[in-house]
Amino acid sequence: MKGFRDSLFFPVMLMFAGVAVFFLFLFATGHDPDERPLTVFHWMLGGMLIGPGFFYLIKWRRLRDSRKAQAD
């Protein structure tokens, strides 16, 4: 399982899952972006759901760069 968390697929999957959960939240609360714009709360919630994927992507990049530097 440790290898899966170090792969590129894991952060990409986290980002897609965050987007899906955000849209599911908007659907469940009945928010229609055509009627009302997104509020600061919605933007913060979306960032909290999508953000962990970006942090894991940065972690993956640093891990890849450190492995590449060790190989050289």
Gaussian input, Z-matrix of N, CA and C with variables (Angstrom, degrees):
# hf/3-21g

backbone

0 1
 N
 C     1     B1
 C     2     B2     1     A1
 N     3     B3     2     A2     1     D1
 C     4     B4     3     A3     2     D2
 C     5     B5     4     A4     3     D3
 N     6     B6     5     A5     4     D4
 C     7     B7     6     A6     5     D5
 C     8     B8     7     A7     6     D6
 N     9     B9     8     A8     7     D7
 C    10    B10     9     A9     8     D8
 C    11    B11    10    A10     9     D9
 N    12    B12    11    A11    10    D10
 C    13    B13    12    A12    11    D11
 C    14    B14    13    A13    12    D12
 N    15    B15    14    A14    13    D13
 C    16    B16    15    A15    14    D14
 C    17    B17    16    A16    15    D15
 N    18    B18    17    A17    16    D16
 C    19    B19    18    A18    17    D17
 C    20    B20    19    A19    18    D18
 N    21    B21    20    A20    19    D19
 C    22    B22    21    A21    20    D20
 C    23    B23    22    A22    21    D21
 N    24    B24    23    A23    22    D22
 C    25    B25    24    A24    23    D23
 C    26    B26    25    A25    24    D24
 N    27    B27    26    A26    25    D25
 C    28    B28    27    A27    26    D26
 C    29    B29    28    A28    27    D27
 N    30    B30    29    A29    28    D28
 C    31    B31    30    A30    29    D29
 C    32    B32    31    A31    30    D30
 N    33    B33    32    A32    31    D31
 C    34    B34    33    A33    32    D32
 C    35    B35    34    A34    33    D33
 N    36    B36    35    A35    34    D34
 C    37    B37    36    A36    35    D35
 C    38    B38    37    A37    36    D36
 N    39    B39    38    A38    37    D37
 C    40    B40    39    A39    38    D38
 C    41    B41    40    A40    39    D39
 N    42    B42    41    A41    40    D40
 C    43    B43    42    A42    41    D41
 C    44    B44    43    A43    42    D42
 N    45    B45    44    A44    43    D43
 C    46    B46    45    A45    44    D44
 C    47    B47    46    A46    45    D45
 N    48    B48    47    A47    46    D46
 C    49    B49    48    A48    47    D47
 C    50    B50    49    A49    48    D48
 N    51    B51    50    A50    49    D49
 C    52    B52    51    A51    50    D50
 C    53    B53    52    A52    51    D51
 N    54    B54    53    A53    52    D52
 C    55    B55    54    A54    53    D53
 C    56    B56    55    A55    54    D54
 N    57    B57    56    A56    55    D55
 C    58    B58    57    A57    56    D56
 C    59    B59    58    A58    57    D57
 N    60    B60    59    A59    58    D58
 C    61    B61    60    A60    59    D59
 C    62    B62    61    A61    60    D60
 N    63    B63    62    A62    61    D61
 C    64    B64    63    A63    62    D62
 C    65    B65    64    A64    63    D63
 N    66    B66    65    A65    64    D64
 C    67    B67    66    A66    65    D65
 C    68    B68    67    A67    66    D66
 N    69    B69    68    A68    67    D67
 C    70    B70    69    A69    68    D68
 C    71    B71    70    A70    69    D69
 N    72    B72    71    A71    70    D70
 C    73    B73    72    A72    71    D71
 C    74    B74    73    A73    72    D72
 N    75    B75    74    A74    73    D73
 C    76    B76    75    A75    74    D74
 C    77    B77    76    A76    75    D75
 N    78    B78    77    A77    76    D76
 C    79    B79    78    A78    77    D77
 C    80    B80    79    A79    78    D78
 N    81    B81    80    A80    79    D79
 C    82    B82    81    A81    80    D80
 C    83    B83    82    A82    81    D81
 N    84    B84    83    A83    82    D82
 C    85    B85    84    A84    83    D83
 C    86    B86    85    A85    84    D84
 N    87    B87    86    A86    85    D85
 C    88    B88    87    A87    86    D86
 C    89    B89    88    A88    87    D87
 N    90    B90    89    A89    88    D88
 C    91    B91    90    A90    89    D89
 C    92    B92    91    A91    90    D90
 N    93    B93    92    A92    91    D91
 C    94    B94    93    A93    92    D92
 C    95    B95    94    A94    93    D93
 N    96    B96    95    A95    94    D94
 C    97    B97    96    A96    95    D95
 C    98    B98    97    A97    96    D96
 N    99    B99    98    A98    97    D97
 C   100   B100    99    A99    98    D98
 C   101   B101   100   A100    99    D99
 N   102   B102   101   A101   100   D100
 C   103   B103   102   A102   101   D101
 C   104   B104   103   A103   102   D102
 N   105   B105   104   A104   103   D103
 C   106   B106   105   A105   104   D104
 C   107   B107   106   A106   105   D105
 N   108   B108   107   A107   106   D106
 C   109   B109   108   A108   107   D107
 C   110   B110   109   A109   108   D108
 N   111   B111   110   A110   109   D109
 C   112   B112   111   A111   110   D110
 C   113   B113   112   A112   111   D111
 N   114   B114   113   A113   112   D112
 C   115   B115   114   A114   113   D113
 C   116   B116   115   A115   114   D114
 N   117   B117   116   A116   115   D115
 C   118   B118   117   A117   116   D116
 C   119   B119   118   A118   117   D117
 N   120   B120   119   A119   118   D118
 C   121   B121   120   A120   119   D119
 C   122   B122   121   A121   120   D120
 N   123   B123   122   A122   121   D121
 C   124   B124   123   A123   122   D122
 C   125   B125   124   A124   123   D123
 N   126   B126   125   A125   124   D124
 C   127   B127   126   A126   125   D125
 C   128   B128   127   A127   126   D126
 N   129   B129   128   A128   127   D127
 C   130   B130   129   A129   128   D128
 C   131   B131   130   A130   129   D129
 N   132   B132   131   A131   130   D130
 C   133   B133   132   A132   131   D131
 C   134   B134   133   A133   132   D132
 N   135   B135   134   A134   133   D133
 C   136   B136   135   A135   134   D134
 C   137   B137   136   A136   135   D135
 N   138   B138   137   A137   136   D136
 C   139   B139   138   A138   137   D137
 C   140   B140   139   A139   138   D138
 N   141   B141   140   A140   139   D139
 C   142   B142   141   A141   140   D140
 C   143   B143   142   A142   141   D141
 N   144   B144   143   A143   142   D142
 C   145   B145   144   A144   143   D143
 C   146   B146   145   A145   144   D144
 N   147   B147   146   A146   145   D145
 C   148   B148   147   A147   146   D146
 C   149   B149   148   A148   147   D147
 N   150   B150   149   A149   148   D148
 C   151   B151   150   A150   149   D149
 C   152   B152   151   A151   150   D150
 N   153   B153   152   A152   151   D151
 C   154   B154   153   A153   152   D152
 C   155   B155   154   A154   153   D153
 N   156   B156   155   A155   154   D154
 C   157   B157   156   A156   155   D155
 C   158   B158   157   A157   156   D156
 N   159   B159   158   A158   157   D157
 C   160   B160   159   A159   158   D158
 C   161   B161   160   A160   159   D159
 N   162   B162   161   A161   160   D160
 C   163   B163   162   A162   161   D161
 C   164   B164   163   A163   162   D162
 N   165   B165   164   A164   163   D163
 C   166   B166   165   A165   164   D164
 C   167   B167   166   A166   165   D165
 N   168   B168   167   A167   166   D166
 C   169   B169   168   A168   167   D167
 C   170   B170   169   A169   168   D168
 N   171   B171   170   A170   169   D169
 C   172   B172   171   A171   170   D170
 C   173   B173   172   A172   171   D171
 N   174   B174   173   A173   172   D172
 C   175   B175   174   A174   173   D173
 C   176   B176   175   A175   174   D174
 N   177   B177   176   A176   175   D175
 C   178   B178   177   A177   176   D176
 C   179   B179   178   A178   177   D177
 N   180   B180   179   A179   178   D178
 C   181   B181   180   A180   179   D179
 C   182   B182   181   A181   180   D180
 N   183   B183   182   A182   181   D181
 C   184   B184   183   A183   182   D182
 C   185   B185   184   A184   183   D183
 N   186   B186   185   A185   184   D184
 C   187   B187   186   A186   185   D185
 C   188   B188   187   A187   186   D186
 N   189   B189   188   A188   187   D187
 C   190   B190   189   A189   188   D188
 C   191   B191   190   A190   189   D189
 N   192   B192   191   A191   190   D190
 C   193   B193   192   A192   191   D191
 C   194   B194   193   A193   192   D192
 N   195   B195   194   A194   193   D193
 C   196   B196   195   A195   194   D194
 C   197   B197   196   A196   195   D195
 N   198   B198   197   A197   196   D196
 C   199   B199   198   A198   197   D197
 C   200   B200   199   A199   198   D198
 N   201   B201   200   A200   199   D199
 C   202   B202   201   A201   200   D200
 C   203   B203   202   A202   201   D201
 N   204   B204   203   A203   202   D202
 C   205   B205   204   A204   203   D203
 C   206   B206   205   A205   204   D204
 N   207   B207   206   A206   205   D205
 C   208   B208   207   A207   206   D206
 C   209   B209   208   A208   207   D207
 N   210   B210   209   A209   208   D208
 C   211   B211   210   A210   209   D209
 C   212   B212   211   A211   210   D210
 N   213   B213   212   A212   211   D211
 C   214   B214   213   A213   212   D212
 C   215   B215   214   A214   213   D213

   B1=1.4509
   B2=1.5231
   B3=1.3211
   B4=1.4593
   B5=1.5202
   B6=1.3164
   B7=1.4512
   B8=1.5156
   B9=1.3190
   B10=1.4648
   B11=1.5238
   B12=1.3299
   B13=1.4622
   B14=1.5214
   B15=1.2993
   B16=1.4551
   B17=1.5235
   B18=1.3185
   B19=1.4603
   B20=1.5313
   B21=1.3069
   B22=1.4626
   B23=1.5239
   B24=1.3144
   B25=1.4579
   B26=1.5267
   B27=1.3247
   B28=1.4645
   B29=1.5265
   B30=1.3666
   B31=1.4657
   B32=1.5205
   B33=1.3310
   B34=1.4612
   B35=1.5198
   B36=1.3199
   B37=1.4610
   B38=1.5320
   B39=1.3340
   B40=1.4624
   B41=1.5301
   B42=1.3289
   B43=1.4662
   B44=1.5285
   B45=1.3306
   B46=1.4559
   B47=1.5273
   B48=1.3216
   B49=1.4648
   B50=1.5235
   B51=1.3316
   B52=1.4600
   B53=1.5143
   B54=1.3289
   B55=1.4675
   B56=1.5193
   B57=1.3311
   B58=1.4643
   B59=1.5247
   B60=1.3238
   B61=1.4725
   B62=1.5182
   B63=1.3342
   B64=1.4616
   B65=1.5292
   B66=1.3270
   B67=1.4662
   B68=1.5281
   B69=1.3097
   B70=1.4625
   B71=1.5252
   B72=1.3274
   B73=1.4615
   B74=1.5263
   B75=1.3408
   B76=1.4640
   B77=1.5183
   B78=1.3183
   B79=1.4621
   B80=1.5257
   B81=1.3323
   B82=1.4683
   B83=1.5277
   B84=1.3262
   B85=1.4637
   B86=1.5191
   B87=1.3251
   B88=1.4610
   B89=1.5158
   B90=1.3240
   B91=1.4663
   B92=1.5239
   B93=1.3351
   B94=1.4601
   B95=1.5256
   B96=1.3309
   B97=1.4682
   B98=1.5279
   B99=1.3224
   B100=1.4613
   B101=1.5241
   B102=1.3309
   B103=1.4606
   B104=1.5253
   B105=1.3201
   B106=1.4679
   B107=1.5170
   B108=1.3412
   B109=1.4650
   B110=1.5295
   B111=1.3157
   B112=1.4588
   B113=1.5224
   B114=1.3083
   B115=1.4629
   B116=1.5272
   B117=1.3233
   B118=1.4635
   B119=1.5215
   B120=1.3246
   B121=1.4667
   B122=1.5233
   B123=1.3226
   B124=1.4663
   B125=1.5277
   B126=1.3369
   B127=1.4585
   B128=1.5246
   B129=1.3321
   B130=1.4706
   B131=1.5200
   B132=1.3193
   B133=1.4579
   B134=1.5212
   B135=1.3226
   B136=1.4569
   B137=1.5184
   B138=1.3218
   B139=1.4601
   B140=1.5120
   B141=1.3338
   B142=1.4664
   B143=1.5238
   B144=1.3240
   B145=1.4600
   B146=1.5251
   B147=1.3113
   B148=1.4608
   B149=1.5285
   B150=1.3280
   B151=1.4607
   B152=1.5149
   B153=1.3441
   B154=1.4721
   B155=1.5256
   B156=1.3161
   B157=1.4611
   B158=1.5135
   B159=1.3361
   B160=1.4598
   B161=1.5237
   B162=1.3321
   B163=1.4631
   B164=1.5252
   B165=1.3409
   B166=1.4620
   B167=1.5197
   B168=1.3412
   B169=1.4596
   B170=1.5296
   B171=1.3266
   B172=1.4612
   B173=1.5287
   B174=1.3366
   B175=1.4697
   B176=1.5307
   B177=1.3319
   B178=1.4553
   B179=1.5280
   B180=1.3296
   B181=1.4685
   B182=1.5259
   B183=1.3300
   B184=1.4656
   B185=1.5271
   B186=1.3211
   B187=1.4518
   B188=1.5189
   B189=1.3305
   B190=1.4552
   B191=1.5221
   B192=1.3383
   B193=1.4607
   B194=1.5261
   B195=1.3332
   B196=1.4686
   B197=1.5280
   B198=1.3241
   B199=1.4656
   B200=1.5063
   B201=1.3426
   B202=1.4511
   B203=1.5300
   B204=1.3445
   B205=1.4651
   B206=1.5256
   B207=1.3281
   B208=1.4495
   B209=1.5088
   B210=1.3270
   B211=1.4607
   B212=1.5304
   B213=1.3293
   B214=1.4815
   B215=1.4681
   A1=111.13
   A2=117.02
   A3=120.30
   A4=110.56
   A5=117.69
   A6=120.95
   A7=112.54
   A8=117.20
   A9=120.44
   A10=111.38
   A11=116.98
   A12=120.30
   A13=111.48
   A14=118.38
   A15=122.14
   A16=112.24
   A17=118.07
   A18=120.53
   A19=110.45
   A20=116.35
   A21=122.21
   A22=111.15
   A23=117.60
   A24=121.80
   A25=111.99
   A26=117.60
   A27=121.27
   A28=112.81
   A29=120.61
   A30=118.19
   A31=113.32
   A32=117.49
   A33=119.84
   A34=110.00
   A35=116.68
   A36=120.58
   A37=110.95
   A38=117.17
   A39=120.51
   A40=111.58
   A41=117.10
   A42=119.88
   A43=111.09
   A44=117.33
   A45=119.84
   A46=111.66
   A47=116.92
   A48=120.30
   A49=110.24
   A50=117.89
   A51=121.03
   A52=112.18
   A53=116.63
   A54=120.29
   A55=110.42
   A56=116.97
   A57=120.61
   A58=111.57
   A59=117.35
   A60=120.60
   A61=110.17
   A62=118.00
   A63=120.71
   A64=110.92
   A65=116.76
   A66=119.10
   A67=111.93
   A68=116.59
   A69=119.81
   A70=110.35
   A71=117.25
   A72=120.94
   A73=110.72
   A74=116.85
   A75=119.72
   A76=111.18
   A77=116.73
   A78=120.74
   A79=111.12
   A80=116.97
   A81=121.18
   A82=111.66
   A83=117.01
   A84=119.43
   A85=112.15
   A86=117.44
   A87=121.08
   A88=113.72
   A89=117.31
   A90=120.78
   A91=109.18
   A92=115.27
   A93=121.18
   A94=108.48
   A95=118.23
   A96=120.04
   A97=112.96
   A98=118.82
   A99=120.46
   A100=111.41
   A101=116.98
   A102=120.52
   A103=111.94
   A104=116.92
   A105=122.29
   A106=108.45
   A107=117.37
   A108=118.47
   A109=110.56
   A110=115.30
   A111=120.18
   A112=109.74
   A113=116.12
   A114=121.11
   A115=109.65
   A116=115.72
   A117=120.96
   A118=109.63
   A119=117.33
   A120=120.78
   A121=110.91
   A122=117.43
   A123=120.64
   A124=110.91
   A125=117.27
   A126=120.04
   A127=110.93
   A128=116.78
   A129=119.84
   A130=111.11
   A131=117.24
   A132=120.94
   A133=110.70
   A134=116.93
   A135=120.15
   A136=112.20
   A137=117.17
   A138=121.21
   A139=112.25
   A140=116.60
   A141=119.59
   A142=111.43
   A143=117.51
   A144=120.17
   A145=112.23
   A146=117.53
   A147=121.66
   A148=111.59
   A149=117.47
   A150=123.25
   A151=116.44
   A152=120.03
   A153=118.70
   A154=113.63
   A155=117.46
   A156=119.84
   A157=111.65
   A158=117.34
   A159=120.81
   A160=111.19
   A161=117.28
   A162=119.76
   A163=110.99
   A164=117.70
   A165=119.52
   A166=110.98
   A167=117.65
   A168=120.50
   A169=110.64
   A170=117.23
   A171=121.03
   A172=109.87
   A173=116.20
   A174=120.60
   A175=110.47
   A176=117.26
   A177=121.36
   A178=110.55
   A179=116.55
   A180=120.56
   A181=110.59
   A182=117.06
   A183=120.08
   A184=110.73
   A185=117.36
   A186=121.56
   A187=110.55
   A188=116.78
   A189=120.96
   A190=110.76
   A191=116.91
   A192=120.14
   A193=111.68
   A194=117.15
   A195=119.23
   A196=110.96
   A197=117.41
   A198=120.04
   A199=111.31
   A200=116.25
   A201=120.89
   A202=110.97
   A203=116.11
   A204=120.19
   A205=110.75
   A206=118.36
   A207=121.09
   A208=111.92
   A209=116.66
   A210=120.63
   A211=111.30
   A212=116.23
   A213=119.54
   A214=112.50
   D1=-27.44
   D2=179.38
   D3=-63.07
   D4=-35.65
   D5=179.70
   D6=-67.05
   D7=-34.42
   D8=179.14
   D9=-66.86
   D10=-38.12
   D11=179.81
   D12=-70.43
   D13=-21.47
   D14=178.75
   D15=-91.22
   D16=-2.15
   D17=-178.81
   D18=-86.76
   D19=163.99
   D20=178.98
   D21=-70.43
   D22=-26.20
   D23=-176.44
   D24=-64.78
   D25=-32.57
   D26=-176.47
   D27=-64.18
   D28=-51.76
   D29=178.88
   D30=-66.42
   D31=-34.49
   D32=177.70
   D33=-64.94
   D34=-40.86
   D35=177.73
   D36=-64.41
   D37=-39.61
   D38=177.53
   D39=-62.50
   D40=-40.61
   D41=179.37
   D42=-66.02
   D43=-44.91
   D44=178.61
   D45=-64.57
   D46=-38.14
   D47=177.59
   D48=-65.69
   D49=-39.99
   D50=177.82
   D51=-62.50
   D52=-42.14
   D53=177.36
   D54=-64.11
   D55=-43.02
   D56=179.83
   D57=-63.04
   D58=-43.14
   D59=179.42
   D60=-66.68
   D61=-37.23
   D62=178.11
   D63=-62.78
   D64=-46.51
   D65=178.13
   D66=-67.20
   D67=-33.41
   D68=175.15
   D69=-64.70
   D70=-39.94
   D71=176.23
   D72=-62.09
   D73=-45.31
   D74=178.62
   D75=-61.57
   D76=-39.36
   D77=178.68
   D78=-67.20
   D79=-43.26
   D80=-177.23
   D81=-67.21
   D82=-33.42
   D83=179.42
   D84=-86.67
   D85=-5.89
   D86=177.27
   D87=76.50
   D88=24.79
   D89=-179.42
   D90=-79.84
   D91=128.13
   D92=177.29
   D93=-113.77
   D94=111.28
   D95=-177.94
   D96=-62.97
   D97=-20.48
   D98=177.75
   D99=-72.62
   D100=-28.73
   D101=-179.31
   D102=-87.87
   D103=-43.40
   D104=-177.99
   D105=-135.25
   D106=140.40
   D107=175.55
   D108=-72.22
   D109=163.75
   D110=177.38
   D111=-68.30
   D112=140.20
   D113=179.25
   D114=-89.41
   D115=175.01
   D116=178.22
   D117=-61.00
   D118=-37.28
   D119=177.78
   D120=-59.53
   D121=-44.16
   D122=179.96
   D123=-63.80
   D124=-41.88
   D125=179.74
   D126=-65.93
   D127=-39.58
   D128=178.33
   D129=-66.46
   D130=-42.03
   D131=178.21
   D132=-62.91
   D133=-44.01
   D134=177.25
   D135=-60.59
   D136=-41.11
   D137=177.58
   D138=-64.42
   D139=-39.52
   D140=179.39
   D141=-68.29
   D142=-30.95
   D143=-179.73
   D144=-80.96
   D145=-34.85
   D146=-176.98
   D147=-90.58
   D148=-27.66
   D149=-174.78
   D150=-55.47
   D151=-43.96
   D152=-178.93
   D153=-57.53
   D154=-32.37
   D155=176.88
   D156=-64.04
   D157=-39.90
   D158=177.67
   D159=-66.59
   D160=-39.83
   D161=178.84
   D162=-65.14
   D163=-40.18
   D164=176.83
   D165=-68.01
   D166=-31.08
   D167=176.59
   D168=-65.95
   D169=-40.51
   D170=176.18
   D171=-64.41
   D172=-41.97
   D173=178.41
   D174=-62.35
   D175=-41.96
   D176=178.71
   D177=-62.61
   D178=-41.67
   D179=-178.95
   D180=-64.74
   D181=-43.68
   D182=179.03
   D183=-64.11
   D184=-39.85
   D185=178.72
   D186=-64.15
   D187=-42.21
   D188=179.12
   D189=-65.72
   D190=-41.88
   D191=179.34
   D192=-65.98
   D193=-38.40
   D194=179.34
   D195=-68.43
   D196=-37.43
   D197=176.60
   D198=-65.92
   D199=-38.41
   D200=179.47
   D201=-67.04
   D202=-38.99
   D203=179.10
   D204=-67.74
   D205=-35.34
   D206=178.27
   D207=-69.65
   D208=-31.74
   D209=-179.79
   D210=-72.93
   D211=-27.31
   D212=-178.85
   D213=-81.47

